[in-house]
Amino acid sequence: MVQAFGQEKTEIRNYSRHLLRAKATGVKTHLKTAMALASFMFVIFGYYAYGFYTGSWLITKRVTNTNNGEFYTIGDILACFFGIVFGVMSLGMASPQLKSITEGKVAGKMAYDIIERKPEISLEEGAPIDQPVTGRLEFRNVTFRYPSKKDQIILDSFSSVFEEGKTTALVGASGSGKSTIIQLLERFYDPESGEVLLDGRDLRELTLREYRKSVVGYVS
């Protein structure tokens, strides 16, 4: 399609523009990661300096250890020093796992949002189909936009009749609404305005489960 309309350079420019956006996001993310790592290492080495300085001061000044009543020794200093070092390092190694926990919570919320979602189109609501179906389909002033593309009108006051017992072909360019018409007939979506009629009855008035099971069939 791109070659047919000679739009190679345009698409390359579009691709490059998206790459620049991805690059900016990547630089920002890695900058934050680098700053976090630098801060962590600064704290670690700052503690090293503080620990050695304080330990040497306690030993040279012969300060009494209140735990055992004796002067501080190099053993006391190193025991305290390595205890804190290993504790802080363990916390540092545990912190990346917080990202996994957060991602898990986000994924869980998305899953539950889907599970608990109440669909706008119910399979069970509507009147039963209690009369023979001849198969006359009519689109009457149907306007439709996909929920994810509210700014793009797919069908604009579309009207057409598909007579029973006849073969009807939908012909048009890509994106003109051919598949959308089929999806409205299957009632995967309801029109924004207008009606889709089966033998003069609005599809929204019929029980969807029965309609799909016994009235309409679709082969892709």
C-alpha positions in Angstrom: 0.0 0.0 0.0 2.8 2.4 0.9 4.6 1.6 -2.3 1.5 1.9 -4.4 1.0 5.5 -3.3 4.7 6.4 -3.2 4.7 7.2 0.5 8.0 5.5 1.5 9.6 8.7 2.7 6.6 9.8 4.6 6.5 6.5 6.5 10.2 6.6 7.2 9.7 10.1 8.7 6.8 8.8 10.8 8.9 5.9 12.0 11.8 8.1 12.8 9.5 10.4 14.8 8.2 7.5 16.9 11.8 6.3 17.4 12.8 9.7 18.8 9.9 9.5 21.3 11.0 6.0 22.3 14.6 7.3 22.7 13.5 10.2 24.9 11.5 7.8 27.1 14.4 5.4 27.3 16.9 8.1 28.2 14.6 9.4 31.0 14.1 5.9 32.4 17.8 5.0 32.4 18.6 8.4 33.9 16.4 7.6 36.8 17.9 4.2 37.2 21.4 5.6 37.1 20.5 8.2 39.7 19.0 5.6 42.0 22.1 3.4 41.7 24.4 6.4 42.2 22.5 7.4 45.3 22.6 3.8 46.7 26.4 3.6 46.1 26.9 7.0 47.7 25.1 5.9 50.8 27.1 2.7 51.0 30.5 4.4 50.6 29.5 7.2 52.8 28.7 4.6 55.5 32.1 3.0 54.9 33.8 6.4 55.5 31.6 7.2 58.6 32.1 3.7 60.1 35.8 3.6 59.8 36.2 7.2 61.1 33.9 6.6 64.0 35.4 3.2 64.8 38.9 4.6 64.8 37.8 7.5 67.0 36.2 5.1 69.5 39.3 2.9 69.7 41.8 5.8 70.0 39.8 7.6 72.6 39.3 4.3 74.5 35.6 4.7 74.8 33.8 2.2 76.9 31.4 -0.3 75.3 28.2 -0.1 77.4 27.2 -3.7 76.4 30.2 -5.4 78.1 31.8 -2.6 80.1 35.1 -2.8 78.2 36.8 -0.5 75.8 35.8 -0.8 72.1 38.1 -3.1 70.1 38.6 -3.5 66.4 36.4 -6.7 66.7 33.5 -4.7 68.0 33.8 -2.1 65.2 34.1 -4.7 62.4 31.2 -6.8 63.8 29.0 -3.7 63.8 30.3 -2.5 60.5 29.7 -5.7 58.6 26.4 -6.3 60.2 25.0 -3.0 58.9 26.7 -3.5 55.5 25.2 -6.9 54.9 21.8 -5.7 56.1 21.8 -2.7 53.8 23.0 -4.8 50.9 20.2 -7.3 51.5 17.7 -4.4 51.4 19.3 -3.2 48.2 19.0 -6.5 46.5 15.4 -6.8 47.7 14.4 -3.4 46.3 14.4 -4.4 42.6 11.8 -7.0 43.5 9.4 -4.2 44.5 9.1 -3.5 40.8 7.9 -7.0 40.2 5.4 -6.7 43.0 4.1 -3.4 41.5 3.9 -4.9 38.0 2.0 -7.9 39.5 -0.5 -5.6 41.2 -1.1 -3.7 38.0 -1.5 -6.9 36.0 -3.9 -8.2 38.6 -6.0 -5.1 38.6 -6.2 -5.2 34.8 -7.3 -8.9 34.9 -10.0 -8.1 37.6 -11.2 -5.1 35.6 -11.9 -7.5 32.7 -13.5 -10.1 35.0 -15.7 -7.7 36.8 -16.6 -5.6 33.8 -20.3 -5.3 33.1 -20.8 -5.5 29.3 -23.1 -3.0 27.7 -24.5 -5.7 25.5 -26.2 -8.6 27.4 -26.7 -12.1 26.0 -29.9 -12.7 27.9 -31.8 -9.5 27.8 -34.5 -8.9 25.1 -37.6 -10.5 23.7 -37.5 -14.1 22.4 -37.7 -14.7 18.7 -41.1 -16.2 18.5 -42.0 -15.8 14.8 -40.4 -17.2 11.7 -37.4 -15.3 10.4 -37.4 -14.4 6.7 -34.0 -12.6 6.8 -34.7 -9.1 5.6 -31.9 -6.9 7.1 -32.0 -3.1 7.1 -29.6 -0.4 8.3 -31.6 2.7 9.0 -29.6 6.0 9.4 -26.8 4.1 11.3 -23.9 6.2 12.7 -21.1 4.3 14.4 -17.7 5.0 15.9 -15.5 2.4 17.7 -15.2 3.0 21.4 -11.4 3.2 21.1 -11.6 5.7 18.1 -14.2 8.2 19.1 -12.7 10.9 16.8 -13.3 8.7 13.7 -16.8 8.1 12.2 -16.9 4.7 10.5 -20.5 4.9 9.4 -22.3 8.2 9.0 -26.1 8.0 8.6 -25.7 4.8 6.6 -28.9 3.2 5.2 -29.2 0.1 3.2 -31.5 -2.9 2.8 -30.3 -6.5 2.4 -33.3 -8.4 0.9 -34.0 -12.0 2.0 -33.0 -14.7 -0.4 -30.5 -12.6 -2.3 -26.7 -12.4 -2.3 -25.4 -9.0 -1.4 -21.7 -7.9 -1.8 -20.2 -5.0 0.2 -17.5 -3.3 -1.9 -15.2 -0.5 -0.7 -11.7 0.6 0.2 -10.0 -0.5 3.3 -11.5 1.2 6.3 -14.8 2.1 4.6 -16.9 0.1 7.1 -17.4 -3.3 5.4 -16.3 -5.3 8.4 -18.1 -2.9 10.8 -21.4 -3.6 9.0 -20.8 -7.4 9.6 -19.9 -6.7 13.3 -23.1 -4.7 13.7 -25.1 -7.5 12.2 -23.5 -9.9 14.6 -24.2 -7.3 17.3 -20.7 -7.2 18.6 -21.4 -3.5 18.9 -24.6 -1.4 18.9 -24.9 1.7 16.6 -24.3 5.1 18.1 -27.5 6.2 16.5 -30.0 4.7 14.1 -31.2 1.1 13.9 -30.2 -2.3 12.6 -33.5 -4.2 11.8 -34.2 -7.9 11.2 -37.6 -8.3 9.6 -38.5 -4.9 10.9 -37.4 -5.5 14.5 -34.5 -3.7 16.1 -31.7 -6.2 17.0 -31.5 -4.6 20.4 -35.0 -5.9 21.2 -34.1 -9.5 20.5 -32.4 -12.0 22.9 -28.8 -12.0 21.6 -28.0 -15.6 22.6 -31.0 -16.9 20.7 -30.2 -14.6 17.7 -26.7 -15.8 17.4 -27.5 -19.4 18.0 -30.5 -19.9 15.7 -30.7 -16.9 13.3 -27.4 -15.6 12.1 -24.2 -17.4 11.0 -20.8 -16.0 10.0 -18.0 -17.6 8.1 -14.8 -15.4 8.0 
